[in-house]
Amino acid sequence: MAKSSTPLSSCGEAHPSVEVIGGGMERFLPALKTLHLPYTPYPLVAWNRHVETIFVAFFRSLPDVRLRRECLRTKDGGAVALDWVSGDNRSLLPPDSPIVILLPGLTGGSGDSYVRHMVLRIRRSKGGWRVVVFNSRGCGDSPVITPQVKLIII
């Protein structure tokens, strides 16, 4: 029988978007200090989610983040790309540092503004995490070399 899990926030109350399975809650969720706060949209464009998306595309900065690419072959001969933040392997992070894997949206990749901003926030946090961005086939300049376009094998 599968063990059920309850979504929890950093304060211990139920939260609809976070699920912690197999432990780790005590280690990782305390670092997400704003998780329990309500979402506050930007006041001028929040009346429509599409307008908010377009607004951000034009007015949000694109941080300079250096990445080191690692291409992986899938079972069917396709390829996905892992973009590691450059310098993590030579920095002061110990070899057993935890890894944060960023999974961009449907067509997103490591070159997108929101992904790069997340990378910077994670790097600036005191968690001591290594950061890698998973780029699906054809996303984030990863190659499409098979007829299968989007496939995530878990």
Phi and psi in degrees as GROMACS dihedral restraints (atoms count N, CA, C in turn):
[ dihedral_restraints ]
;  ai    aj    ak    al  type     phi  dphi    fc
    3     4     5     6     1   -73.7    20    10
    4     5     6     7     1   139.8    20    10
    6     7     8     9     1   -77.5    20    10
    7     8     9    10     1   128.2    20    10
    9    10    11    12     1   -83.3    20    10
   10    11    12    13     1   154.2    20    10
   12    13    14    15     1  -128.6    20    10
   13    14    15    16     1   153.9    20    10
   15    16    17    18     1  -112.3    20    10
   16    17    18    19     1   128.9    20    10
   18    19    20    21     1   -62.4    20    10
   19    20    21    22     1   132.8    20    10
   21    22    23    24     1  -130.7    20    10
   22    23    24    25     1   148.5    20    10
   24    25    26    27     1   -95.5    20    10
   25    26    27    28     1   178.1    20    10
   27    28    29    30     1   -66.0    20    10
   28    29    30    31     1   -16.3    20    10
   30    31    32    33     1   -95.5    20    10
   31    32    33    34     1    -3.5    20    10
   33    34    35    36     1    97.4    20    10
   34    35    36    37     1    -9.9    20    10
   36    37    38    39     1   -83.0    20    10
   37    38    39    40     1   161.0    20    10
   39    40    41    42     1   -63.0    20    10
   40    41    42    43     1   138.1    20    10
   42    43    44    45     1  -134.7    20    10
   43    44    45    46     1   129.9    20    10
   45    46    47    48     1   -70.9    20    10
   46    47    48    49     1   -14.4    20    10
   48    49    50    51     1  -115.4    20    10
   49    50    51    52     1     3.2    20    10
   51    52    53    54     1  -125.6    20    10
   52    53    54    55     1   130.0    20    10
   54    55    56    57     1  -131.4    20    10
   55    56    57    58     1   127.8    20    10
   57    58    59    60     1  -116.1    20    10
   58    59    60    61     1   120.6    20    10
   60    61    62    63     1  -120.6    20    10
   61    62    63    64     1   136.5    20    10
   63    64    65    66     1    78.6    20    10
   64    65    66    67     1    26.8    20    10
   66    67    68    69     1    88.0    20    10
   67    68    69    70     1  -175.0    20    10
   69    70    71    72     1    93.3    20    10
   70    71    72    73     1   -13.9    20    10
   72    73    74    75     1   -59.4    20    10
   73    74    75    76     1   -44.4    20    10
   75    76    77    78     1   -65.4    20    10
   76    77    78    79     1   -26.1    20    10
   78    79    80    81     1   -87.5    20    10
   79    80    81    82     1   -40.2    20    10
   81    82    83    84     1  -102.9    20    10
   82    83    84    85     1   -40.8    20    10
   84    85    86    87     1   -64.4    20    10
   85    86    87    88     1   -32.2    20    10
   87    88    89    90     1   -59.9    20    10
   88    89    90    91     1   -23.9    20    10
   90    91    92    93     1   -72.6    20    10
   91    92    93    94     1   -19.5    20    10
   93    94    95    96     1   -92.2    20    10
   94    95    96    97     1    73.0    20    10
   96    97    98    99     1   -66.2    20    10
   97    98    99   100     1   -24.1    20    10
   99   100   101   102     1   -99.5    20    10
  100   101   102   103     1     5.6    20    10
  102   103   104   105     1   -59.8    20    10
  103   104   105   106     1   -35.3    20    10
  105   106   107   108     1   -82.6    20    10
  106   107   108   109     1    -8.5    20    10
  108   109   110   111     1   -80.0    20    10
  109   110   111   112     1   147.3    20    10
  111   112   113   114     1   -70.4    20    10
  112   113   114   115     1   152.5    20    10
  114   115   116   117     1   -69.9    20    10
  115   116   117   118     1   131.2    20    10
  117   118   119   120     1  -118.1    20    10
  118   119   120   121     1   102.1    20    10
  120   121   122   123     1   -70.9    20    10
  121   122   123   124     1   159.4    20    10
  123   124   125   126     1   -64.6    20    10
  124   125   126   127     1   127.6    20    10
  126   127   128   129     1   -62.2    20    10
  127   128   129   130     1   -34.5    20    10
  129   130   131   132     1   -78.9    20    10
  130   131   132   133     1   -26.5    20    10
  132   133   134   135     1  -120.9    20    10
  133   134   135   136     1     2.5    20    10
  135   136   137   138     1   -74.4    20    10
  136   137   138   139     1    -5.8    20    10
  138   139   140   141     1   -69.0    20    10
  139   140   141   142     1   -14.7    20    10
  141   142   143   144     1  -148.1    20    10
  142   143   144   145     1   123.9    20    10
  144   145   146   147     1   -64.1    20    10
  145   146   147   148     1   -29.1    20    10
  147   148   149   150     1   -70.9    20    10
  148   149   150   151     1   -41.2    20    10
  150   151   152   153     1   -63.8    20    10
  151   152   153   154     1   -39.8    20    10
  153   154   155   156     1   -62.1    20    10
  154   155   156   157     1   -41.7    20    10
  156   157   158   159     1   -63.7    20    10
  157   158   159   160     1   -45.6    20    10
  159   160   161   162     1   -65.0    20    10
  160   161   162   163     1   -42.4    20    10
  162   163   164   165     1   -56.3    20    10
  163   164   165   166     1   -48.0    20    10
  165   166   167   168     1   -64.4    20    10
  166   167   168   169     1   -38.0    20    10
  168   169   170   171     1   -60.6    20    10
  169   170   171   172     1   -33.7    20    10
  171   172   173   174     1   -90.5    20    10
  172   173   174   175     1   -30.2    20    10
  174   175   176   177     1  -114.8    20    10
  175   176   177   178     1    -4.8    20    10
  177   178   179   180     1   -89.0    20    10
  178   179   180   181     1   141.9    20    10
  180   181   182   183     1   -72.6    20    10
  181   182   183   184     1   160.8    20    10
  183   184   185   186     1  -115.2    20    10
  184   185   186   187     1   100.0    20    10
  186   187   188   189     1   -63.7    20    10
  187   188   189   190     1   150.0    20    10
  189   190   191   192     1   -85.3    20    10
  190   191   192   193     1   105.2    20    10
  192   193   194   195     1  -122.4    20    10
  193   194   195   196     1   123.2    20    10
  195   196   197   198     1   -87.5    20    10
  196   197   198   199     1   131.5    20    10
  198   199   200   201     1  -123.3    20    10
  199   200   201   202     1   150.5    20    10
  201   202   203   204     1  -115.7    20    10
  202   203   204   205     1   119.5    20    10
  204   205   206   207     1   -90.1    20    10
  205   206   207   208     1   138.2    20    10
  207   208   209   210     1  -128.6    20    10
  208   209   210   211     1   117.2    20    10
  210   211   212   213     1   -94.1    20    10
  211   212   213   214     1   135.2    20    10
  213   214   215   216     1  -118.5    20    10
  214   215   216   217     1   138.6    20    10
  216   217   218   219     1   -87.9    20    10
  217   218   219   220     1   139.5    20    10
  219   220   221   222     1   -93.6    20    10
  220   221   222   223     1   171.1    20    10
  222   223   224   225     1   -59.9    20    10
  223   224   225   226     1   -30.1    20    10
  225   226   227   228     1   -92.3    20    10
  226   227   228   229     1    11.8    20    10
  228   229   230   231     1    92.1    20    10
  229   230   231   232     1    -2.5    20    10
  231   232   233   234     1   -75.7    20    10
  232   233   234   235     1  -177.2    20    10
  234   235   236   237     1  -141.0    20    10
  235   236   237   238     1   143.0    20    10
  237   238   239   240     1  -125.8    20    10
  238   239   240   241     1   161.6    20    10
  240   241   242   243     1  -122.7    20    10
  241   242   243   244     1   135.9    20    10
  243   244   245   246     1  -107.6    20    10
  244   245   246   247     1   122.6    20    10
  246   247   248   249     1  -107.0    20    10
  247   248   249   250     1   107.1    20    10
  249   250   251   252     1   -88.4    20    10
  250   251   252   253     1   143.6    20    10
  252   253   254   255     1   -67.2    20    10
  253   254   255   256     1   124.2    20    10
  255   256   257   258     1   -63.0    20    10
  256   257   258   259     1   140.4    20    10
  258   259   260   261     1    94.6    20    10
  259   260   261   262     1   -15.6    20    10
  261   262   263   264     1   -59.6    20    10
  262   263   264   265     1   -36.8    20    10
  264   265   266   267     1   -74.9    20    10
  265   266   267   268     1   -17.1    20    10
  267   268   269   270     1  -111.7    20    10
  268   269   270   271     1     0.7    20    10
  270   271   272   273     1   -82.7    20    10
  271   272   273   274     1  -168.8    20    10
  273   274   275   276     1   -80.9    20    10
  274   275   276   277     1     3.8    20    10
  276   277   278   279     1   -72.1    20    10
  277   278   279   280     1   134.0    20    10
  279   280   281   282     1   -68.4    20    10
  280   281   282   283     1   157.4    20    10
  282   283   284   285     1   -59.4    20    10
  283   284   285   286     1   -25.5    20    10
  285   286   287   288     1   -97.2    20    10
  286   287   288   289     1    21.0    20    10
  288   289   290   291     1   -60.6    20    10
  289   290   291   292     1   143.3    20    10
  291   292   293   294     1   -65.7    20    10
  292   293   294   295     1   154.6    20    10
  294   295   296   297     1  -114.6    20    10
  295   296   297   298     1   131.6    20    10
  297   298   299   300     1  -100.7    20    10
  298   299   300   301     1   123.5    20    10
  300   301   302   303     1  -103.5    20    10
  301   302   303   304     1   115.3    20    10
  303   304   305   306     1   -89.7    20    10
  304   305   306   307     1   127.5    20    10
  306   307   308   309     1  -111.8    20    10
  307   308   309   310     1    98.2    20    10
  309   310   311   312     1   -60.9    20    10
  310   311   312   313     1   168.3    20    10
  312   313   314   315     1   -61.7    20    10
  313   314   315   316     1  -172.0    20    10
  315   316   317   318     1   -49.7    20    10
  316   317   318   319     1   -46.5    20    10
  318   319   320   321     1  -118.6    20    10
  319   320   321   322     1    12.6    20    10
  321   322   323   324     1   -80.1    20    10
  322   323   324   325     1   167.3    20    10
  324   325   326   327     1  -158.3    20    10
  325   326   327   328     1  -174.4    20    10
  327   328   329   330     1   -67.4    20    10
  328   329   330   331     1   -14.1    20    10
  330   331   332   333     1   -86.9    20    10
  331   332   333   334     1    -6.8    20    10
  333   334   335   336     1   -77.2    20    10
  334   335   336   337     1   145.3    20    10
  336   337   338   339     1   -56.3    20    10
  337   338   339   340     1   -47.7    20    10
  339   340   341   342     1   -66.0    20    10
  340   341   342   343     1   -32.4    20    10
  342   343   344   345     1   -69.4    20    10
  343   344   345   346     1   -44.8    20    10
  345   346   347   348     1   -65.4    20    10
  346   347   348   349     1   -36.1    20    10
  348   349   350   351     1   -65.8    20    10
  349   350   351   352     1   -38.9    20    10
  351   352   353   354     1   -63.7    20    10
  352   353   354   355     1   -41.1    20    10
  354   355   356   357     1   -58.1    20    10
  355   356   357   358     1   -46.5    20    10
  357   358   359   360     1   -63.7    20    10
  358   359   360   361     1   -41.3    20    10
  360   361   362   363     1   -64.5    20    10
  361   362   363   364     1   -40.4    20    10
  363   364   365   366     1   -66.4    20    10
  364   365   366   367     1   -43.1    20    10
  366   367   368   369     1   -64.0    20    10
  367   368   369   370     1   -35.2    20    10
  369   370   371   372     1   -79.4    20    10
  370   371   372   373     1   -16.1    20    10
  372   373   374   375     1   -68.7    20    10
  373   374   375   376     1   167.4    20    10
  375   376   377   378     1   -94.3    20    10
  376   377   378   379     1    16.2    20    10
  378   379   380   381     1   -77.1    20    10
  379   380   381   382     1   -19.1    20    10
  381   382   383   384     1    68.6    20    10
  382   383   384   385     1    36.8    20    10
  384   385   386   387     1   -93.0    20    10
  385   386   387   388     1   144.6    20    10
  387   388   389   390     1   -83.8    20    10
  388   389   390   391     1   151.1    20    10
  390   391   392   393     1  -125.5    20    10
  391   392   393   394     1   134.3    20    10
  393   394   395   396     1  -136.6    20    10
  394   395   396   397     1   140.4    20    10
  396   397   398   399     1  -107.5    20    10
  397   398   399   400     1   126.9    20    10
  399   400   401   402     1   -89.4    20    10
  400   401   402   403     1   117.4    20    10
  402   403   404   405     1  -105.1    20    10
  403   404   405   406     1   115.5    20    10
  405   406   407   408     1   -66.4    20    10
  406   407   408   409     1   172.4    20    10
  408   409   410   411     1   -55.8    20    10
  409   410   411   412     1   128.1    20    10
  411   412   413   414     1    77.7    20    10
  412   413   414   415     1    -1.3    20    10
  414   415   416   417     1  -108.9    20    10
  415   416   417   418     1   146.5    20    10
  417   418   419   420     1    61.2    20    10
  418   419   420   421     1    34.9    20    10
  420   421   422   423     1    63.2    20    10
  421   422   423   424     1    22.8    20    10
  423   424   425   426     1   -81.7    20    10
  424   425   426   427     1   145.7    20    10
  426   427   428   429     1   -73.1    20    10
  427   428   429   430     1   149.3    20    10
  429   430   431   432     1  -109.5    20    10
  430   431   432   433     1   108.1    20    10
  432   433   434   435     1  -120.6    20    10
  433   434   435   436     1     6.0    20    10
  435   436   437   438     1  -135.7    20    10
  436   437   438   439     1   165.0    20    10
  438   439   440   441     1   -64.4    20    10
  439   440   441   442     1   -24.5    20    10
  441   442   443   444     1   -72.5    20    10
  442   443   444   445     1   123.0    20    10
  444   445   446   447     1   -90.8    20    10
  445   446   447   448     1   -56.1    20    10
  447   448   449   450     1  -121.4    20    10
  448   449   450   451     1   119.2    20    10
  450   451   452   453     1  -150.7    20    10
  451   452   453   454     1   123.9    20    10
  453   454   455   456     1  -117.6    20    10
  454   455   456   457     1   117.1    20    10
  456   457   458   459     1  -101.2    20    10
  457   458   459   460     1   120.6    20    10
